[in-house]
């Protein structure tokens, strides 16, 4: 377990950047943000700041066109020699641990990270006290298991989310789970609740594997990295905590709504295009087909 409760928003640096970029002094920034001069001074001297002040400042810079969190992602990836990953937290992180996630997450318990800031934001954009964190990691000397958008990936997620029922005891599923248990890190496509709905249709025998996999390929969430062991957690270094203003969260919710429509359309088209295909009971009966 790593303690990261002292990781704070970098509002001082962000304020200094905006003042220089916009060529505004303290009085002008105070007027533009409706934050008092005294509070602006406190920010610049790293005194305790109320959350309402963060909201005013980051809403202001978001509304005048600064996508500061996304740009920080780009700069971090350009300058870091290690893999850069992101984690969205609904109420903030005090530590990172394997036990912090639910047992019915995509690959069971572990510390889950995504490849991009936007990925992490998409999972917590509906929560008031949410934040995104950046990390660097080194996968060297770790046992890494990688999945693509495949039947194995889908079966694994259905298993951990508890929708496989009697198929959980099949030889194929047990072999997949054993490989996951032996790994330090899992790399796999992200499956949010919109995607899991399609997987549950497959697990319930309502659609065949071809329909499911072609529908899921509409997702653009990218890959997730799940750190499953203490050995893997030691390879993670926290970098920064990002404040999420309400306007940014609202914009993300709109994007997710459009993505949901895209996935639903892909499902409807896939049902027409791929009427022939194997259902879950057929696949797990003929185990050599996977």
Phi, psi and omega in degrees: 000131178251133176276127177227019185295342179273000177285117187245163173296143181266057185291327179299309180296322180292321177295315179299320179297313183294319178300319179289318183292320181271354182055050179243142175269182183301316181298318182290320177294319179300317179293319183290325185262349189060026172263136184295156177302320180299317181290322175302317178298319179296321177300314183293342178248018172058037173277170181298132184237135177289150180300328180299330178290318176303316182297316179298315184292310185287332173294318179301309184290330177293318183289338177263010168107002180273117174259067194295325181291319179293322179292321176299323176301312181301313182295321180296318180291328180287332186255341183277140176273352181248169179294133179256128182226164185226149179226130175262131180239133183288329183229009181096151182253137169255335178204167173243133183209164177290324186279357185290337182267165176288154179292337182261026169290176188309318181233035179076200183288147180163175176260118189261131177225154177244168184283337186227158175300317183297322176303307183299318179299321185297335182273347184231010186292345180265004182252137187293320187257025186281155176217163172241142181238144174252150181218157164246154180213158178236118183268004181295140179067018175250149175277105185254128177246123184244134175248148166254188179285087190222174178296319178301315179300315182294318179296320180298314181294318177298324178296308184290332178273000170079031182246005182277340178058231183295338181286350178299335183267006180291153181301318182298313181296317179299321179294320178297314182295324178296319178297322179293317180295333181276349186270150171275322183223136174252132172243125185202158173303142177288139176236102177275183184297331179293321178285323182295333175303318178293318178300322180292328174296319177294314181297331180273002177079016183272334177225156180274172185296323179298315178299314182299309185292322178291326176292319182290336180293350177286344181292142178237029182280343179085205187253154174245151178242120181248116180270114192258346186230161176297325177301318180291320181300328181293345181270001183259133177238119178290141183246303186206153174251131186249132177279139180248106178285162186297323180298320179293320178294320179297318178297322180293321178299320178296318179297320180294325178297319178293323180293324177299317179297323180295317180293319179296321177295317179298322178297315181297317180292322180294324178298326179282321187281326188240057180292333178264128181174165183272138176270169188301321181291330178285319180296319183275352172276318179260075192295339182284356182276348181272000000 
